[in-house]
Every structure is written in structure tokens, then in C-alpha cells.
Amino acid sequence: MRLPTVLAPSIFPGRAGWGNLVSIISSGFCLCLGPLRSVRYHCYVRSFAAKSKPAKRDAARTKRIFLLSPANAAGKRAQLLMREGATFGLARRLQNGGLPLGEAFSFISGLYFRGKLAYATAFSSAPDGLPGALIITACGGLLPPETPINREQLCLISSAPVEASEPRYRIPLERDARLVAEQLSGDCEVVLLGSVATPKYVEPLLAIFGNRLVFPKEFAGRGDMSRGGLMLRCVREGVELNYVSLATGERHGPKPAKLSKMIPSNRTANQSKSSAERFSR
């Protein structure tokens, strides 16, 4: 099975009605592209949508899109989700091809990815036609969090090691990153929510985005769980982190003090208890 590629104009009946065609593709992409919706689709459609509809921009706010590092699909929670015969809700949705990639990774990774996804959703301000968040995958390039996947597709896009020297990972990532870079406005930043201490994300992305590529200054010295908790707290309080350039910013630092505990509401506590009971069955 192959991931969707860029749609060539020749497969469509002329270019006169691109405005209507864009909305048709947006609502019925599963029929045109198959179940995986790639960044190549977003970038291609955007180039025609921009011609058919004037862009409305908020000049007072810096445009930002977020790149989220992937969850580890080889861990125990991933095995639980992808186990044949699993009967809990998320597993059934995955088997039927109706589970969004972001939701799958949130279950697999837990607090860290859940924090990244919530933070990107809350604070993204993407140029018109581009998704506010994109997930880095092991060999599927960049995919929007809402991309519906099934078990086979999740295995496919997670089947290579995430290493800077791995071509199965790097070639699709660089291909999609270049397409995104071509669509960015002059003031748009690209925020990496992932490890900045190793070259696996920094090396390929910095070469393409250059000074546009930034990361949260507060990430330096923190572990994954601390970062996840910090981002969820920022979402709850409506306060963004401080971003610094990956080209010049300090990526390493002393371990910061632990975050003070947040007291969950009764509703949140009950939801967590229900989730734990459901997945323990």
C-alpha cells in the first residue's frame, strides 16, 4: 500500500472550476486519495484555493504551524492498541479505519503527545490552507493529526527507525517539509514540539526551514513527561511558551524544578478513572 501522492491537474476535468473543486476534494478526499490525507494534498490544494478565494490574515499575530514528534509505535500501549482481536473502543475504531492519527498517538504516548496535540491545537495560527499542526511520522512524511488510519496504515507509517541517517524516514520528511516551506508566508514560524537534543528532527528540518524553525525555550533540560505536563498547563492557562531559534538557541540546560501539581476537577478525575477501567478489561 502506498501513501497518497500529489494530485496532478490532468486527472481533473479542466481548471475553470477550481474553487468548487477544492471544496469537493476537501469534503470527499477519501474517494480521491484513499484514507490517508498527506501534507502534499494540503499544499497542492492550497495553491489553487488561494487564487479562488481572497486570504484573510490577522496581521497582529505571528503565523505559526507546529511539527509534532511521533509516538513510539513499538511500545506496550501500541501493542495493546494494535493487537488483533482487541475489543476496546479505540482498537475497534483503528480496525475500522476511523481512528485519527493524533488520537492513536495520544493513547500510545500518553501525557507527552496529548500535551503536544492540545498545545498545537490551542496556539497554532497557520497560513490559509495549511494545517496548524503536522505529525512527523517514521516513514510517512508529515501528516495532519486528523488523518484517519487503520491498523495496517499505522504499522506502515511506523515501520522505520526515526534516525537522521535512515532514508525511509528522512526522504519523505524532507519532501513534505519542502512543500510546506514553499507555502509559508514571510512571517510564519515553524515550531518543533519534539526532542531538540539529538539530530533526528533538528538536522533535516533545520536545513529546510532555517531561521523559521523554533522550539520552546522551556523544553531545555526537561524530560518528556515534564514537557507534556507543561504544555497542558499552558493550554489550561491560555499562555504560550517562549520560542527561540533552533539555529542559535540553547538546546541543553540544567534540569528545571518540578512543576507544581495541578488539582484535577472531579469530572477530570472521573474520566481518568473510567478510561483506566475501560482499558484494563
C-alpha positions in Angstrom: 0.0 0.0 0.0 1.3 3.4 -1.0 0.7 6.7 0.6 -1.1 9.3 -1.5 0.9 11.5 -3.8 0.3 14.9 -5.2 -2.8 15.1 -7.4 -1.9 16.0 -11.0 -4.1 18.6 -12.7 -4.5 16.3 -15.7 -6.8 14.0 -13.7 -9.4 16.7 -13.3 -11.8 18.0 -16.0 -10.3 21.4 -16.6 -9.2 24.2 -14.3 -12.2 26.6 -14.7 -14.0 25.5 -11.6 -11.0 25.1 -9.2 -12.9 27.0 -6.4 -15.7 24.4 -6.3 -13.3 21.5 -6.9 -11.3 22.5 -3.9 -14.3 22.2 -1.6 -15.4 18.9 -3.3 -11.9 17.4 -2.7 -11.9 18.7 0.9 -15.2 17.1 1.7 -14.6 13.9 -0.2 -10.9 13.3 0.0 -11.3 9.6 0.9 -12.7 8.9 -2.5 -9.9 10.8 -4.3 -6.9 10.0 -2.2 -7.7 6.9 -0.1 -7.8 7.0 3.7 -4.5 8.8 4.3 -4.5 12.6 3.8 -1.0 13.8 3.4 0.6 17.3 3.6 1.1 17.0 -0.2 -2.6 17.2 -0.6 -2.9 20.3 1.6 -0.2 22.2 -0.2 -1.4 21.3 -3.6 -5.0 22.3 -3.0 -3.8 25.5 -1.2 -2.1 26.8 -4.4 -5.5 26.8 -6.2 -7.6 27.8 -3.2 -5.5 31.0 -2.8 -6.5 32.0 -6.4 -10.2 31.4 -6.0 -10.7 33.0 -2.5 -9.0 36.1 -1.0 -6.9 35.3 2.0 -7.9 36.8 5.4 -4.9 37.3 7.6 -4.6 38.5 11.2 -1.6 40.9 10.9 -1.3 41.3 14.7 -0.5 37.7 15.3 2.6 35.8 14.2 1.7 32.9 12.0 2.8 29.5 13.4 2.5 25.9 12.5 3.6 23.1 14.8 5.5 19.9 13.9 4.9 17.1 16.5 7.3 14.3 17.0 5.7 10.8 16.8 4.7 8.4 19.5 6.7 5.2 19.8 4.7 2.6 18.0 6.8 -0.3 19.3 5.8 0.2 23.0 3.4 -1.7 25.1 0.5 0.6 24.7 0.9 0.5 20.9 0.9 -3.3 21.0 -2.3 -3.2 23.1 -3.9 -0.8 20.5 -2.9 -2.9 17.5 -3.5 -6.3 19.0 -5.7 -8.5 16.8 -8.9 -9.2 18.5 -8.7 -6.1 20.8 -12.3 -5.1 21.7 -12.0 -1.7 23.5 -13.3 1.4 21.6 -10.1 2.8 20.2 -8.9 -0.5 18.9 -12.2 -1.1 17.2 -12.1 2.3 15.5 -8.5 1.6 14.4 -9.6 -1.8 12.9 -12.3 0.0 11.0 -10.0 2.8 9.7 -11.8 5.5 11.6 -9.2 6.5 14.3 -7.4 9.8 13.8 -3.7 9.6 13.9 -3.4 12.2 16.6 -5.8 10.2 18.8 -3.9 7.0 18.2 -0.6 8.6 19.2 -2.2 10.2 22.2 -3.2 6.8 23.5 0.2 5.3 22.7 2.3 8.0 24.1 0.1 9.3 26.9 0.8 12.6 28.6 3.6 13.8 26.3 1.8 13.5 22.9 -1.5 14.6 24.5 0.2 17.7 25.7 1.8 18.4 22.3 -1.5 17.9 20.4 -3.5 20.1 22.8 -0.9 22.8 22.7 -0.7 22.9 18.9 -4.4 22.9 18.6 -4.7 25.8 21.1 -2.0 28.0 19.7 -1.5 27.3 16.0 -2.1 30.2 13.6 -1.3 28.7 10.2 -1.3 30.5 6.8 -4.5 29.9 5.0 -4.8 26.5 3.5 -2.1 24.8 5.7 -2.9 22.7 8.7 -1.9 24.2 12.0 -0.3 21.0 13.2 1.5 18.2 11.4 2.8 15.0 12.8 6.3 13.7 11.9 6.0 10.0 11.1 8.7 7.3 10.9 8.3 6.8 7.1 5.1 8.6 6.0 6.4 12.2 6.0 4.2 14.8 7.6 0.5 14.0 8.3 -2.2 16.1 9.9 -3.4 14.8 13.3 -7.0 14.3 12.0 -5.8 11.8 9.3 -8.0 8.7 9.7 -5.9 5.5 9.8 -6.4 1.7 10.2 -4.1 -0.9 11.8 -2.2 -1.6 8.6 -1.6 2.0 7.9 -0.4 2.7 11.4 2.1 -0.2 11.1 3.2 1.1 7.7 4.0 4.7 8.7 5.8 3.5 11.9 7.9 0.8 10.2 11.3 2.6 10.1 13.5 3.9 12.9 13.4 7.6 13.4 17.0 8.4 12.8 18.7 11.1 10.8 20.7 8.5 8.8 17.6 6.4 7.9 16.5 7.2 4.3 13.0 5.7 4.8 12.4 8.3 7.5 14.3 11.2 6.1 13.3 11.3 2.4 9.5 11.5 3.0 10.1 14.0 5.8 12.3 16.3 3.7 9.9 16.0 0.7 6.9 17.2 2.8 8.9 19.8 4.7 9.9 21.4 1.4 6.3 21.5 0.2 5.3 23.2 3.5 8.2 25.7 3.2 7.1 26.7 -0.2 3.7 27.7 1.1 4.8 29.7 4.2 4.3 33.5 4.4 7.3 35.7 5.3 6.5 36.0 9.0 5.5 32.3 9.7 7.4 30.3 12.2 7.6 26.5 12.4 7.6 25.3 15.9 9.1 21.9 16.7 7.5 20.1 19.6 9.9 17.2 20.0 13.4 16.4 21.0 16.0 19.1 20.2 18.9 17.4 21.9 19.5 14.9 19.1 19.8 15.4 15.3 16.9 13.2 14.3 14.5 16.1 13.9 16.8 19.1 14.0 19.1 18.1 11.2 16.7 17.5 8.4 14.2 20.3 9.4 16.8 23.0 10.1 18.3 22.6 6.6 14.9 23.3 5.1 13.2 25.8 7.4 16.4 27.6 8.5 15.7 30.5 10.9 11.9 29.9 10.7 12.4 26.7 12.8 12.0 27.4 16.5 11.3 25.4 19.7 10.0 26.3 23.2 12.9 27.6 25.3 11.3 25.9 28.3 11.9 22.5 26.8 15.7 22.6 27.5 16.5 20.2 30.4 13.0 18.7 30.7 12.0 15.1 30.1 9.1 14.0 28.0 6.6 13.8 30.9 7.6 17.2 32.2 7.1 18.7 28.7 3.7 17.1 28.3 2.5 18.5 31.7 3.9 21.9 31.0 2.1 22.1 27.6 -1.2 21.0 29.1 -0.8 23.6 31.8 -0.2 26.3 29.2 -3.4 25.3 27.4 -5.3 25.4 30.6 -4.0 28.9 31.4 -4.0 30.2 27.9 -0.3 31.2 28.0 2.2 30.3 25.2 5.7 29.3 25.9 8.7 31.3 24.7 10.2 30.3 21.3 13.8 30.5 20.3 15.6 29.7 17.1 16.9 26.2 16.7 19.9 27.6 14.8 21.1 29.8 17.7 19.1 28.8 20.8 20.5 26.8 23.7 19.1 23.2 23.3 20.6 21.8 26.5 20.2 23.1 30.0 20.0 22.1 33.7 17.0 20.2 34.8 14.3 22.6 36.0 12.4 22.3 39.2 9.3 20.0 39.1 6.0 21.5 38.1 3.7 22.0 41.0 0.8 19.6 41.0 -2.5 20.6 39.3 -5.6 19.5 41.3 -7.9 17.9 38.7 -11.6 18.6 38.8 -14.0 15.8 39.9 -15.1 15.5 36.3 -11.5 15.0 35.0 -10.7 12.5 37.8 -13.8 10.5 37.0 -13.0 10.5 33.3 -9.5 9.3 34.0 -10.8 6.5 36.3 -13.3 5.4 33.6 -10.6 5.3 31.0 -8.3 3.2 33.2 -11.2 0.8 33.9 -12.0 0.5 30.2 -8.5 -0.2 29.1 -7.9 -2.7 31.9 -10.6 -5.0 30.7 
